[in-house]
Amino acid sequence: MEGNGIEMNWEMILKLVLAMVFGGLIGLEREIGNRPAGYRTHTLVCMGSVLVMMTSEFMLNTYSHLPDPARLGAQVISGIGFLGAGTILKDGSRVRGLTTA
């Protein structure tokens, strides 16, 4: 990205495609094992994380005079932790989804 405008370039597309592929591979492995959070979940989380990080990079380059514009990227970790906590299910004495989280 150059300048202050948002330009879609091959680097951005490549990042999104790689996130989709690698997230899909992890999700496919999880789905084959009948685990919670399968293909679709991992693909969307990886693509969303890449979009947030690209937005954070854009904000850092454009608004570097503002106090700490890179904090947006740090919130990705909190969001993934929140999603992971939602996959833990307890049924009596049996706990499912702990390794997914």
QUIMO-V576159 format. One record per residue. N is the residue number from 1. PSI is psi in whole degrees, -180 to 180 (* if undefined). OMEGA is omega in radians with two decimals (* if undefined). NEAR is the number of other ideal C-beta (glycine too) atoms within 8 Angstrom. Layout:
BEGIN
n->[N,N]
psi->[PSI,PSI]
omega->[OMEGA,OMEGA]
near->[NEAR,NEAR]
END
This chain:
BEGIN
n->[1,2,3,4,5,6,7,8,9,10,11,12,13,14,15,16,17,18,19,20,21,22,23,24,25,26,27,28,29,30,31,32,33,34,35,36,37,38,39,40,41,42,43,44,45,46,47,48,49,50,51,52,53,54,55,56,57,58,59,60,61,62,63,64,65,66,67,68,69,70,71,72,73,74,75,76,77,78,79,80,81,82,83,84,85,86,87,88,89,90,91,92,93,94,95,96,97,98,99,100,101]
psi->[128,148,-168,-11,156,118,130,120,177,-31,-42,-43,-42,-42,-44,-42,-43,-40,-41,-43,-52,-40,-38,-39,-44,-45,-36,-42,-40,-40,-37,-35,11,44,155,160,79,-141,-54,-43,-48,-38,-47,-39,-43,-43,-40,-39,-41,-41,-42,-41,-37,-38,-42,-41,-42,-45,-38,-40,-35,-43,46,-16,-17,155,116,67,-7,1,-23,-44,-31,-24,-13,-42,-42,-41,-41,-38,-39,-44,-40,-40,-30,-14,-10,121,138,127,95,-119,3,132,128,150,8,-40,-27,-41,*]
omega->[3.10,-3.14,-3.13,-3.13,3.08,-3.14,3.07,3.13,-3.06,3.13,3.12,3.13,3.13,3.11,3.14,-3.13,3.12,3.09,3.13,-3.11,-3.09,3.06,3.10,3.11,3.10,3.14,3.11,3.10,3.12,-3.10,3.11,3.12,-3.13,3.11,3.05,-3.12,-3.08,-3.01,-3.06,-3.12,-3.11,3.11,-3.12,3.13,3.13,3.14,3.09,3.11,3.11,3.12,3.12,3.14,3.08,3.08,3.11,3.10,3.10,-3.14,3.13,3.13,-3.05,-3.03,-3.08,3.12,3.11,-3.13,3.01,3.09,-3.12,-3.11,3.14,3.13,-3.14,-3.11,3.08,-3.12,3.11,3.13,3.12,3.07,3.10,3.10,3.13,3.13,3.13,-3.13,-3.13,-3.14,3.10,3.12,-3.06,3.11,-3.10,3.12,3.12,3.04,-3.10,3.13,3.08,-3.13,*]
near->[9,3,5,3,4,5,7,5,7,5,6,10,9,8,10,11,8,8,12,11,8,9,14,11,8,10,15,10,8,14,10,6,6,4,10,9,11,11,10,7,10,14,12,9,11,13,12,8,11,11,9,12,10,10,9,12,10,10,11,10,7,7,7,7,3,6,3,5,11,9,7,10,10,8,9,10,7,8,8,10,8,8,11,10,8,6,11,12,8,7,6,4,2,6,8,9,12,7,5,11,8]
END
